[in-house]
Amino acid sequence: MDINSGVFLDVNSVDRGDLDLATLKATLPSWQFFEKTPAQQISQRIAQAQIVISNKASLTKQSLQSSENLKLICVAATGTNNVDLQAAARQGIAVCNVRDYATASVVQHVFTLILNLSTQFLSYQRAVKQGRWQASDQFCLLDYPIQELAGKILGVIGYGVLGHAVAAAAQAFGMQVLIADHKGVKPRSGRIAFEEVLTQADVITLHCPLTAETTGLIGYEELQAMKSSAFLINAARGGIVDEHAVVRALQQKQIAGAGFDVLTEEPPVHGNVLLDAGLPNLIVTPHIAWASRESRQRLVIEIVKNIEAFKSGHPRNIVAG
């Protein structure tokens, strides 16, 4: 297939100068790389492109209609909610995503959150910085309770590649793993009813996509069903959890702690209740679970494979078109 021109709309969302983009640049004779693209400039920048790469820049029906030459959209992520897939399909534009590139990075971050909560790491760090260890009459501080993961129960909601990998790591810590089935359905073999997982787990970790069915999946009622000693980890998508309900549950000691790497609005330019809560048992990180250098380099490699496969007439990872 004769394809010559491509545009990467938001390269800064993937690369900050620490990645090798040579193989990507070699896929086409002509590339334009933009650090970021404001919504009002998207139509203009994709107007002549045959391939567009976007991580989070939104490709709407209106912007797609401005590009008669567009043949392929490469989403530089797994989630495709930034692309109007129906509009792309109607125009005969193929859309592909990248899968399973960030597994090791996400698993590492999920357990960073779990371990920080379990060991009260941030509280002890604050105590040292405040000079409380230095002033102690004992060789160690025991001000905050520490718990081991061994023997605890991890409840996994969303058992795809990431859910599998997190479950495997949990077993290495000596945890028992419960895999939740879909909410409100009779559990399949090897799965546990969603409601039962909530009541039994010491840690709930979310790894499901954000869909109409999973929006608001965890609300105040679900948080009330959890153990008062349990932690909630969300490294999936912000909209899966009612954030106001999480703050309320933490304030009322319905759950013991929470770790979030995602919010409903990113970046949270209008503020967020989780950021404003000021709770010592709430950890929020800026959507970085996926973002190890190794993970981002794998992402680039997979985008190259998607482009080369499409050019050869054997497209891969197609989600629309």
Secondary structure, DSSP 8 states (H G I E B T S, - for coil): ----EEEES-GGGT-SS-S--HHHHTTSSEEEE-S---GGGHHHHHTT-SEEEESSS-B-HHHHHT-SS--EEEESSS--TTB-HHHHHHTT-EEE---SSSHHHHHHHHHHHHHHHHHTHHHHHHHHHTTTTTT-SSSS---S----STT-EEEEE--SHHHHHHHHHHHHTT-EEEEB--TTS---TT-B-HHHHHHH-SEEEE-----TTTTT-B-HHHHHHS-TT-EEEE-S-GGGB-HHHHHHHHHTTSSSEEEES--SSSS-TT--HHHHS--TTEEE--S-TT--HHHHHHHHHHHHHHHHHHHTT---SEEE-
